[in-house]
Every structure is written in C-alpha cells, then in structure tokens.
Amino acid sequence: MTFTAFLLDQSEDAVHGAITELDDSRLPDGNVTLRVQYSSLNYKDGMILKGIGRLVRNYPHIPGVDMAGVVETSTDARYSPGDRVLLTGWRVGESWWGGFSSRACVKADWLVEVPPELTTKQAMAVGTAGFTAMQALVALEAHGLVAGDPLLVTGASGGVGSSAILFAGLAGHHVVASTGRMENSAELEGLGAAEVIDRAELSQKPTRPLLSERWAGCIDAVGGDTLAHVLTEMQSRGSVAACGLVGGNGLETTVIPFLLRGVNLLGIDSVMASAAERAAVWGRIAAVLDPEKLEALTTEVPLADVAGYADLILAGKTKGRIVVNCAT
Ligand SMILES: NC(=O)c1ccc[n+]([C@@H]2O[C@H](COP(=O)([O-])OP(=O)(O)OC[C@H]3O[C@@H](n4cnc5c(N)ncnc54)[C@H](OP(=O)(O)O)[C@@H]3O)[C@@H](O)[C@H]2O)c1
C-alpha cells in the first residue's frame, strides 16, 4: 500500500518540500499505524518547513508536529483498529515522521484518545497551540489566578493567543488581548477578550525594574522585550506563563519583580508533557470547549498548501489556528 505525504528534503543548505506518494515500507518503526485525518500548522512547523533552527537532522522528512485520526493497526494492547487518537509533541514532526501525511506509524505511548466530545478536526483545531494555552491557564490557576483577575494574553491573534483567549474567557477570566493587529479587535472580543490593547504598549524594553501593577496573570507567546516589560507590570504574587518566542528568545530583566512583588515566571513545555498531564489538560479542554467559537478561530487548508502557510505564520500574518486536511 502507499500513502500521500508532504515530504521535505534538503539540498545544500535549503529545504524544499512536495506532495509525494510513498510506499508503506518507508514508515518509521512504531507500534501503532494511523490513518491521519487532520494535522495542524504551528509556528514550529513553519520553522521546520523553512529549515530554520536545525530542528530536523535527518532528511527526507515528513513534518507536522500534530496529528489526529483513526487507528488502522496496533500491536499495543491499549489501541485497536477504529480508535480515534491524537498526538502532539514528543518531537514527532522533528525527529520522527509527523502528521503532514495520510498515514503515520508512531509509538503507542505518545497517543491520547480523542475526547468523546471532540471530532478529530476539532482536536486539531486545538492542537499543540491550544494544548499549550490550556497548560498555561492551568499553571496560572494553580498559582492563584481566579476568575475576574486581569489576565494578559500576548500574541493574541495567533494560535496560542487566540486559544488562550477562548479558554480563559470561557473560564470567566478578565482577558486583555495584546495584538499588533488592532483591526482584529472585534474577532478577539468575539472569542472572549474583555479588552484589546496595542502590543506597542508592551514591546519596548522596560525603563524601570517596576512599573504600575496591571496584570494578575499573563499567557505570553512573544518572549523577548515584551516578556521583560510584562514582568515589570505584574501585580504582587502574579504569574507569567512563558510559552513562546516570536518576539525573541532573549530575556533581559532584573530580579526585582521576583523579590519585591513575589512574581512567578512559569515555564510551559507542551512537547514533553507527561501522559497524566495530557489527560488532565485534554479533559479540561473537552469540558469547556465552545464548538462555535473554536470554529470561528479555525481555517482549514489542504495538505498541498502548508508550505505557503509556513511563510505566513513566520511573518505573523496568520490568524487563529490552521487545520490541515490530510485527505486532500
Ligand atoms: N512552549 C511550548 O510548548 C509551545 C507550544 C506551542 C507554541 N509555542 C511557541 O509559542 C509561540 C506562538 O506560537 P503560535 O503557534 O501561536 O504562533 P502564531 O500563530 O504565529 O502566533 C504568534 C502571534 O504573535 C504575534 N507576533 C508575531 N510576531 C511578533 C513579534 N515580532 N512581536 C510581537 N508579537 C508578534 C502575532 O499576533 P498579533 O498580530 O495579534 O500581535 C502572531 O499571530 C511560538 O514561539 C511557538 O514556538 C510554544
């Protein structure tokens, strides 16, 4: 049998990809084979599709850090043909062939059953970005964030940001969305933002170690000077969940917010989350999800279009979540 994939190859220093028909014998040696129905496009996929950051070491390679579909064969007792499963993280799509493919072979330990409340498409509309947003929200709540507190979300129009607005809004938090595209304000309010601010307010290096207290919590997809700035504006005992680096991977700050306001800087890693954490986070997502709002932040694209969308996501020009239909 054969399957269809977006296969990435390298020549000299450039990577290039194309839709390719491959024989099943090329699949990696996992213990569960899936018919992949949907994947999604995350910022990291954009980097991989453009060969940025040396995330992939072996070519040819099938990218796609997310996948959801139906089990075809399994030698693991936990899974049987017909089961609906999803996979995010574990460096799949980086060091293992990923979800931009109509078939995948993976390790059973990496799989999560798709919650019964969700379709496989909805699971990928959430995907790594939405999973990360919910991980961040859970971490902030565990550190004292309660409904009604001002919660800042940076990178608001993107995958992590828009998912964070959706989940935090549904949980009753007072969400303040920071965006470089104020023209998206109505959509961000529709998802659950109570206020929208221009990201220029937060993007400069802070001029003092402490500024006026504004935020009880922050879900930050931007990093760099924005994260440094936000730390100086945190309320006493407030927490920042650091998720991303689209504004830079450096962090020039002082220890003053930690010492004088007891601010917490919480690291969020979705890739190596434990099976127990995954089950808890997906359970919370399924419990709160509003299908209409999820649909509003989702764009579906065919597999053949992922390369074009990679340019857009790296340029900060996509909105919400991009679901990849692996059957087209
Ligand atoms: N820790 C983890 O496990 C984990 C998981 C998933 C993602 N991430 C990281 O989280 C970040 C966001 O991922 P994503 O999938 O949400 O990406 P995305 O869809 O591209 O969203 C990023 C958003 O940030 C804003 N932005 C873009 N460039 C910016 C800049 N130079 N300065 C300030 N804001 C900028 C844009 O929103 P506006 O136009 O509204 O400002 C953009 O839509 C990435 O760094 C990704 O690697 C980490």
The ligand as a Gaussian input file, in Angstrom:
#p B3LYP/6-31G(d) Opt

LIG

0 1
 N        6.115000      26.090000      24.930000
 C        5.519000      25.271000      24.085000
 O        5.377000      24.068000      24.299000
 C        4.937000      25.876000      22.838000
 C        3.847000      25.290000      22.183000
 C        3.273000      25.946000      21.087000
 C        3.835000      27.132000      20.640000
 N        4.916000      27.630000      21.269000
 C        5.515000      28.895000      20.833000
 O        4.554000      29.922000      21.024000
 C        4.750000      30.938000      20.059000
 C        3.431000      31.205000      19.343000
 O        3.070000      30.067000      18.587000
 P        1.769000      30.129000      17.657000
 O        1.631000      28.792000      17.040000
 O        0.672000      30.752000      18.412000
 O        2.293000      31.184000      16.542000
 P        1.411000      32.197000      15.697000
 O        0.110000      31.574000      15.337000
 O        2.293000      32.714000      14.615000
 O        1.089000      33.399000      16.709000
 C        2.035000      34.323000      17.116000
 C        1.368000      35.704000      17.208000
 O        2.281000      36.581000      17.883000
 C        2.190000      37.887000      17.323000
 N        3.516000      38.238000      16.791000
 C        4.102000      37.778000      15.649000
 N        5.329000      38.296000      15.511000
 C        5.525000      39.111000      16.580000
 C        6.597000      39.946000      17.001000
 N        7.725000      40.039000      16.294000
 N        6.455000      40.624000      18.156000
 C        5.320000      40.543000      18.881000
 N        4.262000      39.777000      18.531000
 C        4.367000      39.076000      17.391000
 C        1.104000      37.814000      16.234000
 O       -0.137000      38.143000      16.863000
 P       -0.710000      39.669000      16.814000
 O       -0.703000      40.070000      15.387000
 O       -2.073000      39.547000      17.401000
 O        0.199000      40.517000      17.666000
 C        1.096000      36.354000      15.866000
 O       -0.145000      35.974000      15.318000
 C        5.889000      30.436000      19.157000
 O        7.108000      30.979000      19.604000
 C        5.883000      28.940000      19.374000
 O        7.128000      28.360000      19.095000
 C        5.480000      27.023000      22.336000

